[in-house]
């Protein structure tokens, strides 16, 4: 069924995107974009032409701090997914030295019986700070910290992030199948309380008899193919299925944008809605759905046009003083629960 992925429309490709165009056009459009050759000038990309050279480049910067490592048996086929009962994942997580793990990954190349080992989400600023200084991404402010991913021919099941993401391919090649955020109902997502929640439907081998709504998700999907030096911008909440297409792969990514906390966190607001609204009787549920559609998401346009601006209250927008007062009232209400 890989023909189905091959037939998907390609994600838009742009070249020579500077910081001004990125923030003014790409980020503002809230659509995935391939940033062709964005990091082709990196010394790391030049070093990544072979696994041995790339590993030597990384090991020379190793400060000795343990790295987050994921391991899955050979029988997994490199697909990071759930166990059959959805209680756990089919991989283990542990801490292991960077250089030791890189040697292990290299020793597994070409072995069909080898387990799948990968360095995941390694914070480069603390573990390989020389890498960060030598390989700069001028699109983002310096406080946005890069993370390193190294492994073999892995497949990461469809999931999404609460942050914006720029994923930069340093070595190997990767394919991203992307689904818009609103396709969540067609993706058959696993348990939300076992993060990250993964789609149970596999775009590489779709089972439409078991997951019939997934056909609609595939109809809305697009695909991005990246070579070394390319990058992909994914706005927050876009679902993505990632396939490492080479025997050895290195990626650096940047997450940013999920800064709201507590009462202003969209995710915490969603969890509060699960608690307060999900089990209401149908009539009450319809009322609150209408309230959210009307006043929060404004699906039918401005619901306040008939009210003078001075009389719109909380619905008309919050200045810093009103925002602080509302947060104080909500904190008091939550403390009573």
N, C-alpha and C positions, 0 to 999 in steps of 0.2 A: 504493500500500500504506500510505499515511498513516492509513487507517481503522484499521489494526492498532494504531498508536500511540494513536489517539483512544479505542480501546476498553480501553486498559490501566487498571488501578486507579490512583487518585490517591495520591500520597504524602500522609501525614498532614499536616494544616495546624494550626498553633498560633499564637495571637496573645498579645501581652502577656507574653512569656517573659522573665523577669529572670535574672540570673546564677545565683541559687540554684536556680531551677527548671531552668535549662539544664544545669547540672552534675549536679544530683541526679536529674533525670528524663530529659532528652533525650540527653545524652552517655552516661549509664549504660545506656540502652536499646540503643545501637549500631544504630539504625535511622535512615534519612534522615527529616528533618522540614522542612517549609516553615515558616519563621518569618515569618508574615505581617506586613508593615509594620514590620519590625525597624529599618530605617534610613530610614523615610519622613520622619523629622524632619531628616535631614542637609541642610545647605545645598547640598551637591552635587546632591542629588536635585531640589531646587527649581530649581537652575541648569540641569538637564539636560532641560528640556522641549523644547528644540530643539538640533540639532547645533551651530549657530553659538554659542548661549549657553553650551552645555557646553564647547565648545572655548575660548571666551573665558575661562571660569572657570578651566580648567586652565592655559591659557597664561599667565595672570596670576601663576601660582605657579611657573612653569618656572625652574629655577636654571641651566639651560644644559647639564647633564650629558647625554650621549647615552643613548638608550633602546634596549632590545632590540626589534627590529621584524621581523615576519614578512611575507613577500610571496609570493603565489601568482598564477599567470596567470588571466586571465578564464576560460579553458577549464576550470579546476578546479571552477568553480561554487561556489567558496568552501568546498569540502570539503578540509580539511587531512588528508592521507592519505599513503600510500606511493607511490613510483613502481612501475611494473609489475613490476620485478624484486625488489622489497622491500629493495633495498640502500640507498636514500635515501628522503627525504620529498619530496613534490611542492611544497614551499615552500622559500624561502631565508631565512636569518637574517642580519641585519646590525645595525649600530649607526647610529642616526640621531637628530638632535635631536627633542625632544618636540614643540615648537611646529611645526617643519617637517613632522613626520609628521601631526600633527593637521590641518594645512592640506591635506595631500595626501589624507587620508581624506575630508575634507569636499568636496574638489574631485571625488572619484569618485562622490559620491552621485547616483543616478539614471542613471548611465552603464552600459549593458549590456556595453560593451567594456572596462571599466576592470579593472585587476588588483585583487586583494584585498590590502589593506594593513592591518596591525593592530599596535598596541603590545601586547606580551605580557609579563606578569610583571614590570612595572615596580615596583621597590621604592620605595614612596612616601616612606618615612622619609628616604631619601637624595636623591631626585630632586624630590619635591614635598612637603617637610615641612610646609608650611602646610596642605595638604590633610589630613594626618594629625591635626594639632591641631584643625582645624575640624570634622572628621567622626569622632567617637569611637564605638567599639564596646565598651560596658561589659561585655559577656559574657565577654571574654577579658582576661588580664593585659596590661599595656602593652608587654611585651617581645615579644608576638606581632605581627609587623610585617605591615601590609597591602600588597597588590600590585594594580596597576592594569592593566586590559585594555580596550582601545578598538579598535573596528573596525566593519566593515559586517555584512552578512548571512552570517555564517560558520557552518560546521558542523565541529565538532571530533569526530573519530571516537572510538568507545568506548575508554576507557582508565581507569586508576585511579591513585590517589595513595597514597603510604606514610604520609601525614599525614591527620589530620582536616582538614576543609575547611568553612569558612563562606563561601559565595559570595553577595555582595550586589549586586543589580541596581540601578545608579544611573540608567541611561537605557536606554530601549528595553524589550524583552521577550525572555525566554529560556525554552527548554524543555529539560528534562533527562530523558532516559530512563535509568533506573537498574536495575542488575543486582546481585544479592547476590554477595559475594566467591566463594562456592562454585560459581558458574556459569562459572568460568574454563574448564572442559573443554568448554563448549558455545559459547564465544565465538570460537574460531578465532583466537587471539591471534598476532600477528606475532612477529618475532625479539626475544627478550628482551635481546639484547646491542645493540640499537639503540633506546635509550630515547627517549620513552616507548613501550613496546610497545602497538600498537593492534589492536583487533579487525578482522579482515578482513570480517566480516559487517556489513552496513549495515542498521540497524533501520528506516530510512526507505524502503529498497527491498530487503527481504530476498530473498535467492536461496536458497530451501530445497533446491533441487536440488543446488546446489554445497555448501551448508552445512546439511545436514539436522539436525544437533544444535542449530542455532540456534533451531529452533522451540521447544525446551524452554527456552532462555534467554528467549525472548520471553514464554513462559507464566509465567515467574518475575519478569518485569520490572514496573516501575511508572513513573509519569510525574509530573513536577512542572512546573507552569507558573508563571512568576514575572513580575510587573510591576515597574516602578520602585518602589523602596522595600521590596521583598520580599527575603528571603534564604533560602538553602537550606543546611541542615547535612547534610554527607555524612561518615559515619564512614570512617576509613581503610580502604582496599582495596575500597570499593564502586565498581564499574565504572559509568561514566557517559558518555553520548553527549549532546553539548551543541549545540543549534541556536539561533543568534541570529535572532530572528523579525522584527526591525525593520531598516530600512535603516542605522541608526546605533545602536550599542550601547556601553554602558560598564558595566563590572563591577569591583568591588573584592573580592578574596578574602583569606582568612586561613588559612594552613596552620600546623598545630602538632601535636605529639604524637610525631614520629619522632625521639626523642632518644637512643635506644640506639646505641652505636657498638662497632665491633670485635667481640669475642667475644660480646657481648650483643645484637648487631644481628640481628633475625630474617631480614632479607634476606641478610646475610652467612652466616648459618647455613644458609639455603636453598642458596646457592651452594656452600657446603662439602658439603652433602648431594649436590648434583649431581656433585661431584668424587668423593666417597667411595662413594656408594651406587647411582647411576643405572645403572652398567654391571656390577653384580654378577650372577652367575648367578641364575636364577629362584628357586631354593630359598633362597639367602642374602637375596635381595630380599624374599621373603615373611617371613623371620625379622625383618628390620629394620623392615618395615612393621608387623608385629605389635608389636614393641618400642615404636615411636613411638605406635601406636594405644593401647597399654596404659599406658605410663608417661608419655608427654608429653601426649597429648590425652585420655587416660582415657575412651575412648568407651564402655566398659562399667562406668563407675563407679570408685570408689576401689580401686586394685590393691594397696594396702598395708594394708588393714584387718586382715589376719592377722598383721602384724608389729608388735611393741611399738614405740611412738613412738621410744623411745631407740635402737632398732636399725635405723631406716629409712635412715640414712645420707643420701647425696646425693638419693635419691628422695623423702625426706621434707621437703625444703625446705632452703634455704641461709641461714644467718645471714651477716652481713657478713664474718666471719673465714673461714668455709668458702667463701664465694663468691670471696674474694680468693685463697685457696689453690688452688681449682680453676682460676681464670683463669691463675694462674702456671704450673700444670702444663700447661694447654693451650698456652700461649704457647711453652713449652719444646718440646712435641711438634710444634708447627707449624714451629718454627725448624729442626727436624731434617729436614723434608720438602724 
